[in-house]
Amino acid sequence: MSEQYEYVPHRLLRRRVRDIASGTEGELMAVINENVSDTGIERWMELAYIRGASGREFTTAVGNVEPVHDQPRTAAVGRRDLRSA
């Protein structure tokens, strides 16, 4: 039987990401190709390990990971617009 896991490089490692399946945000800590089978037949899957705000890590399919982009501060922009009017 082969190894149970292997680390996979990913462009979003150590960056803020969102799990689109749950909507939870956190820091992408690792992407690991894991044998997720509990039988004798191997079944490999790339899992993303994300550390949430609580400090706990959770996993999701790597395809569910998207970068979190900073949102513009609409309240501050609105105040600036009022002052200039």
Phi and psi in degrees as a GROMACS rama.xvg file:
@    title "Ramachandran Plot"
@    xaxis  label "Phi"
@    yaxis  label "Psi"
@TYPE xy
-85.6262  -179.061  SER-2
-57.2417  154.498  GLU-3
-85.0328  -17.1645  GLN-4
-160.551  161.857  TYR-5
-151.669  140.169  GLU-6
-74.0885  143.265  TYR-7
-123.239  131.127  VAL-8
-66.9268  147.695  PRO-9
-148.447  140.841  HIS-10
-66.9639  -18.2734  ARG-11
-103.134  10.4654  LEU-12
-57.0286  137.541  LEU-13
64.9518  20.9481  ARG-14
-117.322  161.416  ARG-15
-76.0133  127.711  ARG-16
-134.714  167.939  VAL-17
-125.395  136.662  ARG-18
-86.0879  110.621  ASP-19
-67.9527  -21.1802  ILE-20
-70.1305  -39.1947  ALA-21
-110.746  -16.8843  SER-22
81.5565  1.90395  GLY-23
-77.944  138.193  THR-24
-108.169  154.596  GLU-25
178.821  -168.012  GLY-26
-101.13  129.209  GLU-27
-72.8501  114.192  LEU-28
-93.1167  -35.2769  MET-29
-164.822  154.815  ALA-30
-122.733  125.358  VAL-31
-129.359  131.574  ILE-32
-85.5674  109.627  ASN-33
-116.792  146.415  GLU-34
-82.3766  106.219  ASN-35
-95.3957  6.5876  VAL-36
-77.3169  142.087  SER-37
-108.863  13.0298  ASP-38
-115.354  -173.37  THR-39
-75.3242  -16.1955  GLY-40
-90.0566  123.742  ILE-41
-70.7544  139.732  GLU-42
-137.332  108.083  ARG-43
-96.6446  142.545  TRP-44
-149  139.194  MET-45
-84.8413  118.248  GLU-46
-111.54  137.539  LEU-47
-97.2709  131.864  ALA-48
-101.9  116.988  TYR-49
-116.846  131.053  ILE-50
-96.4356  114.407  ARG-51
-78.24  -179.593  GLY-52
-61.8837  -27.9602  ALA-53
-74.0661  -14.1202  SER-54
96.3289  -9.70228  GLY-55
-85.58  143.825  ARG-56
-97.4537  145.596  GLU-57
-134.01  163.063  PHE-58
-113.385  154.225  THR-59
-152.636  163.53  THR-60
-63.3213  139.937  ALA-61
-60.7518  -26.4259  VAL-62
-69.0651  -14.7347  GLY-63
-89.4386  0.930595  ASN-64
-95.3555  129.155  VAL-65
-133.922  150.412  GLU-66
-69.6346  149.518  PRO-67
-98.0907  122.245  VAL-68
-98.0752  142.42  HIS-69
-61.5068  134.108  ASP-70
-87.4281  140.453  GLN-71
-66.0921  147.943  PRO-72
-84.2802  95.6497  ARG-73
-69.0274  -32.758  THR-74
-63.6688  -43.964  ALA-75
-66.4905  -38.9227  ALA-76
-64.8658  -41.6909  VAL-77
-61.5313  -41.1381  GLY-78
-64.7966  -40.775  ARG-79
-62.8498  -39.6617  ARG-80
-64.2798  -38.7201  ASP-81
-65.7997  -38.3094  LEU-82
-67.4553  -36.3081  ARG-83
-79.3817  -15.3867  SER-84
